[in-house]
Amino acid sequence: MHVKNNTKMTPLSMLSIAAIFLILIQITLVDAAQGLTKYYNCVTRDANNQGTLSLSDVEICYDKVFKGAQNADADGRPLG
């Protein structure tokens, strides 16, 4: 008796794969959005507390929220 290999993708399996990719994309976008929200909140908090906002305040908030930025050059390449 010969067993036939069924290698066709069913619509359900294609839909499942597409759903997995969409979920992964959504997770990636949500993390970036939360990082920006934390950054804007930090900048706003500093501006409201001091009444002014300097470039050093902005850079401090950026380094606080995006921790990898401290160890990178201006083009985003890791230092050392």
Secondary structure as GFF3:
##gff-version 3
##sequence-region A 1 80
A	DSSP	alpha_helix	11	50	.	.	.	ID=ss1
A	DSSP	alpha_helix	55	65	.	.	.	ID=ss2
A	DSSP	three_ten_helix	67	71	.	.	.	ID=ss3
###
